[in-house]
Amino acid sequence: MISQLVILWTDALVFLLMLVAILFGIYASRKMHLRRPWRQVVRSRVGMGTLVVLGFYLAIALLDSIHFRPVLEDSAGGNGTTQSAEVISLFDELVSGLRKRQEKTYSAPLAVQLYAKENIELPDGSVMRDYPRLRYGGAHLENPESEWSSDILKLSGFGILKGLLVSFITANILIMLLAVRKSRSYGDEARSILKGHSEIPWRVTFLVLACMLVLVFWSAELSSKYHLLGTDKVGEDVFYQALKSIRTGLLIGTLTTLVMLPAAILLGIMAGYFRGWVDDVIQYTYTTLNSIPGVLLIAAAILMLQIYMSNHADEFNSLVERADLRLLFLCVILGVTSWTGLCRLLRGEALKLREMDYVQAATAFGVSHLQIITRHILPNVLHIVLIAVVLDFSGLVLAEAVLSYVNIGVDPTMNSWGNMINSARLEMAREPIVWWSLAAAMIFMFTLVLSANLLSDVVRDAFDPRLRSNR
C-alpha cells in the first residue's frame, strides 16, 4: 500500500507561490529592465551569502510542506498494511529519530541526564535522590562521566569532516559546470574564483555554503546520539521543534505579504495618481481600518474561527488540518490589517511622480492612465515595494511570537517560534532556569530576520532608479 498524499491549504499555496516565482524568473530573464537589477543582486557578496542561508530555510520549509499519511504494518503479524490516521511531512520522515525520541521531561543541551533530581529506587529497595539517565540522549555511553567529552569531540569531528567533504565535492562540481559553460579549463576557472576575479562572487558563495553544510552535518551527527538543544517540559526535542517552526515562520511572512500587496499597490498608486474623490475614499478606508486596534481585530477573527471549528469538528480529519486552517486564517487577517502602511507610502510617492516631466509629457500625448501607471509610476515605486515587503516579512515573523504570547497566534499544537517563546516564559521563572527553548527560538528567528533584512538592502540598492542613475 502506498502512503496517502495529504494536500493542506497552505501546502497548495506554498507550491503555487513557488510556481509563480519560477514563471516570474523566466519572464524577468527575458526583460532587460528586470534582468539588470537582479544581475546586480547576484553580483553582491552580501546578496549571494544571504541567498544561500535563505535557501537552506526554504529547503526545510518545502520538505515540511509535503504531507502524507504513512503506512502502518499489520500488528497481528499478517502481511496486510493500513493507513495511519496521523499526518506527517516528508521532513518528519527524514528526521524521524528526532521526532520519536521523547524523554520524560527537561534535559539540557547535549546532556545525558534529566535536568532536575528525582527519587530513584535502587536494586536493594532504598531510594536515592539523583539525576536519572535519559532514555535516548547519550544512551550509548556506559560511563558518561569519563566518556562524554571524548564522544562529543569524536562526533563533532566526524560531522565537520563530512560537511567539509560534501562542501568540497559540491564546490568542485559547480566549478566544473561553470568552466564548461564558459568554455574554459577547470584550473583557470578555479583560480579565477579563488582570487575573487569572477563576475559573481562565487568565493563568498562557496564559503557560506561550506559553513552551512558543516553546520548541518555537525548538528546531524550530534543529534543522532544526543538532544542537541535539549528537551522541553514533555521531553520533546527542542532542536526538532525549532526546525519545524521554520515553515510556520516563512508562511506567516510570505502568505501575509501576498495578501497585503495587491491592495496596498493598487489603492496606494490610485490614491496618489488620480487624487480628488478617489484619494478621499481610499484615505477614508485605510484611516478607518487603522482606527481599529489590530490585536482586537485579530483576536475576534481567531475566536470566530475557533467557534466554527468547534461546531463543525467532523469537517477536520486531523489536528494538523485544524491547525493548518487556523494558520491560513491568521495570515489572511494579518494581511488585511497590515496593508495600510505601504499604501500610505505609495500614495505619497505617486503624488510626487505624477508631477514629473515625463509623466506630464505622456499625459499631454494622450497616453492612457493604465499605461502611465504600469510604465512610469509602478517601476519607480518598485524599490519601495520590495524594501517594504522584506521589512514587513521580518516584522510579521516577529509579530507571530507576540500573538502566540496572548494565545491568538497559530494553533498551540503547531510548532512555531512564538509557541516556543510563549512556553519559555514560565521556564525562565523556575529554578534552575530552563533557557534553551528561548535561546533556540531566538537564534533561528534572528538568523532568518537578519538574512532577510540584509537581502532587502541589496535589492533596494539594485532596484532604486535614482541609485542606478548615480552610478
JODA-V64645 format. One record per pair of residues at least 24 apart in sequence whose C-alpha atoms are under 10 Angstrom apart, sorted by the first residue. I is the first residue (numbers start at 1). GAP is how many residues later the second one is. D is the distance in whole Angstrom. If there is no record, write none. Layout:
((I,GAP,D) (I,GAP,D))
This chain:
((1,69,10) (1,70,7) (1,71,9) (1,72,10) (1,79,9) (1,80,7) (1,81,8) (1,82,8) (2,66,10) (2,67,9) (2,68,8) (2,69,7) (2,79,10) (2,80,10) (2,81,9) (3,64,10) (3,65,6) (3,66,6) (3,67,5) (3,68,6) (3,69,9) (3,79,9) (3,80,7) (3,81,9) (4,63,9) (4,64,5) (4,65,5) (4,66,7) (4,67,8) (4,79,7) (4,80,9) (4,83,9) (5,61,8) (5,62,6) (5,63,4) (5,64,6) (5,65,9) (5,82,9) (5,83,10) (5,84,10) (6,59,10) (6,60,8) (6,61,5) (6,62,5) (6,63,7) (6,81,8) (6,82,9) (6,83,9) (6,315,9) (7,58,9) (7,59,7) (7,60,6) (7,61,8) (7,314,9) (8,57,8) (8,58,9) (8,59,8) (8,60,10) (8,312,9) (8,313,7) (8,314,10) (8,316,7) (8,317,8) (8,320,10) (9,312,8) (9,315,7) (9,316,7) (9,318,10) (9,319,7) (10,55,8) (10,238,10) (10,241,8) (10,245,9) (10,311,10) (10,314,7) (10,315,8) (10,317,8) (10,318,6) (11,50,10) (11,51,9) (11,53,9) (11,54,5) (11,55,7) (11,56,8) (11,240,10) (11,313,9) (12,53,9) (12,54,10) (13,52,10) (13,238,9) (13,242,8) (13,315,10) (14,47,9) (14,48,8) (14,51,8) (14,233,10) (14,236,10) (14,237,8) (14,240,9) (14,241,8) (15,47,8) (15,50,9) (15,51,10) (17,237,9) (17,238,9) (17,241,9) (18,44,10) (33,346,9) (33,430,10) (34,345,10) (34,429,9) (36,426,8) (36,427,9) (37,421,10) (37,422,8) (37,423,9) (37,424,9) (37,425,5) (37,426,6) (37,427,9) (37,428,10) (37,431,9) (38,420,10) (38,421,8) (38,424,7) (38,425,8) (39,161,9) (39,423,9) (40,160,9) (40,418,9) (40,419,9) (40,421,9) (40,422,6) (40,423,9) (41,159,10) (41,414,9) (41,416,10) (41,417,6) (41,418,6) (41,419,9) (41,420,9) (41,421,6) (41,422,9) (42,157,9) (42,158,6) (42,159,8) (42,160,10) (42,416,9) (42,417,10) (43,155,9) (43,156,7) (43,157,5) (43,158,6) (43,159,9) (43,415,10) (44,155,10) (44,156,7) (44,157,7) (44,160,10) (44,411,10) (44,414,7) (44,415,10) (44,418,10) (45,155,8) (45,156,6) (45,157,8) (45,158,9) (45,159,6) (45,160,8) (45,413,10) (46,155,9) (46,158,9) (46,159,9) (46,405,9) (46,408,7) (46,409,7) (46,411,9) (46,412,7) (47,154,9) (47,158,9) (47,404,9) (47,405,10) (47,407,7) (47,408,5) (47,409,9) (47,410,9) (47,411,6) (47,412,8) (48,152,9) (48,153,7) (48,154,8) (48,156,8) (48,157,6) (48,158,10) (48,160,9) (48,407,9) (48,410,10) (49,152,9) (49,153,10) (49,154,10) (49,155,7) (49,156,6) (49,157,9) (49,158,9) (49,159,6) (49,160,8) (49,402,9) (49,405,10) (49,406,9) (50,155,9) (50,158,9) (50,397,10) (50,398,9) (50,400,9) (50,401,5) (50,402,7) (50,403,9) (50,404,7) (50,405,6) (50,406,10) (50,408,10) (51,154,9) (51,157,10) (51,400,8) (51,401,9) (51,403,10) (51,404,8) (52,153,7) (52,154,9) (52,156,7) (52,157,6) (52,160,8) (52,399,9) (53,152,10) (53,155,8) (53,156,8) (53,158,10) (53,159,7) (53,394,8) (53,395,8) (53,398,7) (53,399,10) (54,393,9) (54,394,7) (54,395,10) (54,397,7) (54,398,8) (54,401,9) (55,154,10) (56,153,9) (56,156,8) (56,157,9) (56,160,10) (57,186,9) (57,189,7) (57,190,8) (57,192,10) (57,193,8) (57,387,10) (57,390,10) (57,391,8) (58,188,8) (58,189,8) (58,192,8) (59,32,10) (59,187,10) (59,188,10) (60,30,10) (60,31,7) (60,183,8) (60,184,8) (60,185,10) (60,186,7) (60,187,7) (61,30,9) (61,182,9) (61,183,8) (61,184,9) (61,185,6) (61,186,4) (61,187,8) (61,188,9) (61,189,7) (61,190,9) (62,27,10) (62,28,9) (62,29,9) (62,184,10) (62,185,8) (63,26,7) (63,27,6) (63,28,5) (63,29,9) (63,30,10) (63,31,9) (63,184,9) (64,24,9) (64,25,5) (64,26,6) (64,27,5) (64,28,7) (64,29,10) (64,30,10) (64,179,9) (64,180,7) (64,181,10) (64,182,9) (64,183,7) (64,184,10) (65,24,6) (65,25,8) (65,26,8) (65,182,8) (66,24,6) (66,25,8) (66,26,10) (67,24,9) (67,25,9) (67,26,10) (67,253,10) (85,232,8) (85,233,8) (86,231,10) (86,232,7) (86,233,9) (86,234,8) (87,230,10) (87,231,7) (87,232,9) (87,233,7) (87,234,9) (88,232,8) (91,152,9) (91,153,8) (92,148,9) (92,152,9) (95,125,9) (95,128,10) (95,129,10) (95,145,8) (96,144,10) (97,39,10) (97,126,9) (97,127,7) (97,128,10) (97,140,10) (97,143,10) (98,122,10) (98,125,7) (98,126,8) (98,127,10) (98,128,10) (98,129,8) (98,130,10) (98,138,8) (98,139,6) (98,140,9) (98,141,8) (98,142,6) (98,143,9) (99,137,8) (99,138,7) (99,140,10) (99,141,7) (99,142,9) (100,136,8) (100,137,9) (101,34,8) (101,35,7) (101,36,9) (101,125,10) (101,126,9) (101,134,9) (101,135,7) (101,136,7) (102,32,10) (102,33,8) (102,34,8) (102,35,10) (102,125,10) (102,129,8) (102,130,10) (102,132,8) (102,133,5) (102,134,5) (102,135,7) (103,30,10) (103,31,7) (103,32,6) (103,33,7) (103,34,8) (103,124,10) (103,127,10) (103,128,7) (103,129,9) (103,130,9) (103,131,7) (103,132,4) (103,133,7) (103,134,8) (104,28,10) (104,30,8) (104,31,8) (104,127,9) (104,128,9) (104,129,8) (104,130,6) (104,131,5) (104,132,9) (105,29,9) (105,125,10) (105,126,7) (105,127,6) (105,128,5) (105,129,5) (105,130,4) (105,131,8) (106,28,10) (106,124,7) (106,125,5) (106,126,5) (106,127,5) (106,128,7) (106,129,6) (106,130,9) (106,131,10) (106,132,10) (106,321,10) (106,328,8) (107,26,10) (107,27,8) (107,30,9) (107,120,8) (107,122,9) (107,123,5) (107,124,5) (107,125,7) (107,126,9) (107,128,8) (107,129,10) (107,130,9) (107,131,10) (107,327,9) (107,329,10) (108,119,8) (108,120,9) (108,121,7) (108,122,5) (108,123,7) (108,124,9) (108,130,10) (108,326,8) (108,327,9) (108,328,7) (108,329,10) (109,28,9) (109,114,10) (109,117,8) (109,118,6) (109,119,5) (109,120,4) (109,121,4) (109,122,8) (109,128,10) (109,129,9) (109,130,9) (109,326,10) (109,327,7) (109,328,10) (110,27,7) (110,28,8) (110,38,9) (110,42,8) (110,112,8) (110,113,8) (110,115,9) (110,116,5) (110,117,5) (110,118,5) (110,119,7) (110,120,6) (110,121,10) (111,26,7) (111,27,7) (111,33,10) (111,37,9) (111,115,7) (111,116,7) (111,117,8) (111,118,9) (111,119,7) (111,120,10) (112,24,8) (112,25,5) (112,26,5) (112,27,7) (112,28,10) (112,29,9) (112,32,7) (112,33,10) (112,36,8) (112,113,10) (112,114,8) (112,115,9) (112,118,10) (113,24,8) (113,25,8) (113,26,10) (113,31,9) (114,116,10) (114,117,9) (114,121,10) (115,115,9) (115,116,9) (115,317,8) (115,318,10) (115,319,9) (116,315,9) (116,316,8) (134,92,10) (134,93,10) (134,101,10) (136,88,9) (136,89,7) (136,90,7) (136,91,8) (137,85,10) (137,86,9) (137,87,9) (137,88,6) (137,89,4) (137,90,6) (137,91,9) (137,93,9) (137,94,10) (138,84,10) (138,86,10) (138,87,6) (138,88,6) (138,89,9) (139,86,8) (139,87,8) (140,85,8) (140,86,10) (141,84,10) (151,71,10) (151,74,10) (152,69,10) (152,70,7) (152,73,9) (152,74,9) (153,69,10) (154,67,10) (154,68,10) (155,63,8) (155,64,9) (155,65,10) (155,66,6) (155,67,6) (155,68,10) (155,69,9) (155,70,9) (156,58,10) (156,59,10) (156,61,9) (156,62,6) (156,63,8) (156,64,10) (156,65,7) (156,66,7) (157,61,8) (157,64,9) (158,59,9) (158,60,8) (158,63,7) (158,64,9) (159,54,10) (159,55,7) (159,56,8) (159,57,8) (159,58,5) (159,59,4) (159,60,7) (159,61,7) (159,62,5) (159,63,8) (160,51,10) (160,53,9) (160,54,5) (160,55,8) (160,56,9) (160,57,7) (160,58,5) (160,59,9) (160,61,9) (161,53,8) (161,56,9) (161,57,9) (162,51,9) (162,52,7) (162,54,10) (162,55,6) (162,56,8) (162,59,9) (163,46,10) (163,47,7) (163,48,8) (163,49,8) (163,50,5) (163,51,4) (163,52,7) (163,53,7) (163,54,5) (163,55,7) (164,46,7) (164,47,9) (164,49,7) (164,50,6) (164,51,10) (164,53,9) (165,45,9) (165,48,9) (165,49,9) (166,44,8) (166,47,7) (166,48,9) (166,51,9) (167,39,8) (167,40,9) (167,41,10) (167,42,7) (167,43,5) (167,44,9) (167,45,9) (167,46,7) (167,47,8) (168,38,9) (168,42,8) (170,36,9) (170,39,9) (170,40,9) (171,31,9) (171,32,10) (171,34,10) (171,35,6) (171,36,9) (171,38,9) (171,39,9) (172,34,10) (174,28,10) (174,32,9) (175,27,9) (229,207,6) (229,208,8) (229,210,9) (229,211,7) (230,204,10) (230,205,10) (230,206,7) (230,207,8) (230,210,10) (231,203,10) (231,205,8) (231,206,8) (232,188,9) (232,191,9) (232,192,9) (232,195,9) (232,202,8) (232,204,9) (232,205,7) (233,190,9) (233,191,10) (233,194,9) (233,201,9) (233,204,10) (237,200,10) (238,182,9) (238,198,8) (238,199,6) (238,200,10) (238,202,7) (238,203,9) (239,197,10) (239,198,9) (239,201,7) (239,202,9) (240,175,9) (241,173,9) (241,174,6) (241,175,7) (241,176,8) (241,178,10) (241,179,8) (241,196,9) (241,199,9) (241,200,9) (242,173,8) (242,174,7) (242,175,7) (242,178,8) (242,195,9) (242,198,6) (242,199,6) (242,200,9) (242,201,9) (242,202,7) (242,203,9) (243,172,9) (243,173,9) (243,174,9) (243,197,10) (243,198,9) (243,201,8) (244,170,9) (244,171,6) (244,172,7) (244,173,9) (245,169,8) (245,170,5) (245,171,4) (245,172,6) (245,173,9) (245,174,9) (245,175,9) (245,196,8) (245,199,9) (245,200,9) (246,169,9) (246,170,7) (246,171,8) (246,195,10) (246,198,8) (246,199,8) (246,202,9) (247,168,9) (247,169,8) (248,76,10) (248,79,8) (248,149,9) (248,152,9) (248,162,9) (248,166,8) (248,167,7) (248,168,6) (248,169,8) (248,170,10) (249,144,9) (249,145,9) (249,147,8) (249,148,6) (249,149,9) (249,151,8) (249,152,10) (249,166,10) (249,167,7) (249,168,7) (249,169,9) (249,195,10) (249,196,8) (249,199,9) (250,143,8) (250,144,10) (250,146,9) (250,147,7) (250,198,9) (251,76,8) (251,77,9) (251,80,8) (251,142,10) (251,145,10) (251,146,9) (252,75,8) (252,76,9) (252,78,8) (252,79,6) (252,80,9) (252,82,9) (252,83,10) (252,141,8) (252,142,10) (252,144,7) (252,145,6) (252,146,10) (252,147,9) (252,148,7) (252,158,9) (253,78,8) (253,81,10) (253,82,10) (253,136,9) (253,137,9) (253,138,10) (253,139,8) (253,140,4) (253,141,7) (253,142,8) (253,143,5) (253,144,6) (253,145,9) (253,146,10) (253,147,9) (254,77,9) (254,135,9) (254,136,9) (254,138,9) (254,139,7) (254,140,10) (254,142,9) (254,143,9) (255,73,8) (255,75,10) (255,76,6) (255,77,8) (255,79,10) (255,80,8) (255,138,9) (256,72,9) (256,73,10) (256,74,8) (256,75,5) (256,76,6) (256,77,8) (256,78,6) (256,79,5) (256,80,8) (256,81,10) (256,82,9) (256,83,10) (256,133,10) (256,136,9) (256,137,8) (256,140,8) (257,74,8) (257,75,9) (257,77,9) (257,78,6) (257,79,10) (257,81,9) (257,82,9) (257,131,10) (257,132,7) (257,133,9) (257,135,7) (257,136,7) (257,139,9) (258,73,9) (258,74,9) (258,77,8) (258,131,9) (259,72,8) (259,73,6) (259,74,9) (259,75,8) (259,76,5) (259,77,7) (259,78,10) (259,79,9) (259,80,8) (260,71,10) (260,72,9) (260,73,10) (260,74,8) (260,75,5) (260,76,6) (260,77,8) (260,78,7) (260,79,5) (260,80,9) (260,82,9) (260,83,9) (260,129,9) (261,74,8) (261,75,10) (261,77,10) (261,78,7) (261,81,8) (261,82,9) (261,124,8) (261,127,10) (261,128,8) (262,77,9) (262,81,10) (263,72,10) (263,73,9) (263,76,7) (263,77,9) (263,79,10) (263,80,8) (264,72,10) (264,74,9) (264,75,5) (264,76,7) (264,77,8) (264,78,6) (264,79,4) (264,80,8) (264,81,9) (264,82,8) (264,83,9) (264,121,9) (265,74,9) (265,77,8) (265,78,6) (265,79,10) (265,80,10) (265,81,7) (265,82,9) (265,113,9) (265,116,9) (265,117,10) (265,120,8) (266,77,8) (266,80,9) (266,81,10) (266,112,10) (267,72,10) (267,73,9) (267,75,10) (267,76,7) (267,77,9) (267,79,9) (267,80,8) (268,71,10) (268,72,9) (268,73,10) (268,74,8) (268,75,4) (268,76,6) (268,77,7) (268,78,5) (268,79,4) (268,80,8) (268,81,9) (268,82,8) (268,83,10) (269,74,8) (269,75,9) (269,76,9) (269,77,6) (269,78,5) (269,79,9) (269,80,8) (269,81,6) (269,82,8) (269,85,10) (269,104,8) (269,108,8) (269,109,8) (269,112,9) (270,73,10) (270,76,9) (270,77,8) (270,80,8) (270,81,10) (270,103,9) (271,72,9) (271,73,9) (271,75,9) (271,76,6) (271,77,9) (271,79,8) (271,80,8) (272,71,10) (272,72,9) (272,73,10) (272,74,7) (272,75,4) (272,76,6) (272,77,7) (272,78,5) (272,79,4) (272,80,8) (272,81,9) (272,82,8) (273,73,10) (273,74,8) (273,75,9) (273,76,9) (273,77,6) (273,78,6) (273,79,9) (273,80,8) (273,81,6) (273,82,9) (273,96,9) (273,99,10) (273,100,8) (273,104,9) (274,76,9) (274,77,9) (274,80,9) (274,95,9) (275,72,9) (275,75,10) (275,76,8) (279,68,9) (282,58,10) (282,61,9) (282,62,10) (282,65,10) (283,57,9) (283,60,9) (283,61,8) (283,64,9) (285,55,9) (286,51,9) (286,52,10) (286,53,9) (286,54,6) (286,55,9) (286,57,8) (286,58,9) (287,53,8) (287,57,10) (289,47,9) (289,48,7) (289,49,10) (289,50,10) (289,51,8) (290,47,8) (290,48,9) (290,49,10) (290,50,7) (290,51,9) (292,45,9) (293,44,9) (294,39,9) (294,40,8) (294,42,10) (294,43,6) (294,44,9) (295,39,10) (295,42,9) (295,107,10) (295,108,8) (295,111,10) (295,113,9) (296,112,10) (297,36,8) (297,37,9) (297,40,8) (298,31,10) (298,32,8) (298,34,10) (298,35,6) (298,36,7) (298,38,10) (298,39,8) (298,105,9) (298,110,7) (298,111,9) (299,31,10) (299,34,10) (299,104,9) (299,107,9) (299,108,9) (299,109,6) (299,110,9) (300,108,9) (301,28,8) (301,29,8) (301,32,7) (301,107,9) (302,24,8) (302,25,10) (302,27,8) (302,28,7) (302,31,9) (302,105,10) (302,106,6) (302,107,8) (302,108,9) (302,109,10) (303,105,8) (305,24,8) (305,25,10) (306,105,10) (319,92,9) (319,94,8) (319,95,9) (320,91,9) (320,93,8) (320,94,8) (322,89,8) (322,91,9) (322,92,10) (323,87,7) (323,88,5) (323,89,8) (323,90,7) (323,91,6) (323,92,10) (324,86,9) (324,87,8) (324,90,8) (325,85,10) (325,86,9) (326,82,10) (326,83,9) (326,84,6) (326,85,7) (326,88,10) (327,82,8) (327,83,6) (327,84,7) (327,87,9) (328,82,9) (329,81,9) (330,70,9) (330,73,10) (330,78,9) (330,79,7) (330,80,7) (330,81,10) (331,65,9) (331,69,10) (331,78,10) (331,79,10) (334,62,8) (334,65,10) (334,66,10) (335,61,10) (338,54,8) (338,58,9) (339,53,10) (341,47,9) (341,51,10) (342,42,8) (342,43,7) (342,46,7) (342,47,9) (342,50,9) (343,42,10) (345,36,9) (345,39,8) (345,40,9) (345,43,9) (346,31,10) (346,32,9) (346,35,7) (346,36,10) (346,38,8) (346,39,8) (349,28,9) (349,31,9) (349,32,7) (349,35,9) (350,27,7) (350,28,9) (350,30,9) (350,31,8) (351,26,10) (352,25,10) (353,24,7) (353,25,10) (353,27,8) (353,28,9) (379,84,9) (379,85,9) (379,86,8) (380,83,9) (380,84,7) (380,85,7) (380,86,9) (381,82,9) (381,83,8) (381,84,9) (382,78,9) (382,81,7) (382,82,8) (382,83,9) (383,73,10) (383,76,8) (383,77,5) (383,78,8) (383,79,8) (383,80,5) (383,81,5) (383,82,8) (384,76,7) (384,79,9) (384,80,8) (385,75,9) (386,70,7) (386,71,10) (386,73,7) (386,74,7) (386,77,8) (386,78,10) (387,66,9) (387,68,9) (387,69,5) (387,70,7) (387,71,9) (387,72,7) (387,73,6) (387,74,10) (387,76,10) (388,68,9) (388,72,10) (389,67,9) (390,59,9) (390,62,6) (390,63,7) (390,64,10) (390,65,8) (390,66,6) (390,67,9) (390,69,10) (390,70,10) (391,58,9) (391,61,8) (391,62,7) (391,65,8) (391,66,10) (392,61,10) (393,56,8) (393,59,8) (393,60,9) (394,51,9) (394,52,10) (394,54,8) (394,55,5) (394,56,8) (394,57,10) (394,58,7) (394,59,7) (395,54,8) (396,53,10) (397,48,8) (397,49,10) (397,51,9) (397,52,8) (398,44,10) (398,47,8) (398,48,9) (398,51,8) (401,40,10) (401,44,10) (416,25,8) (417,24,5) (417,25,8) (417,27,8) (417,28,7) (418,24,10) (418,27,10))
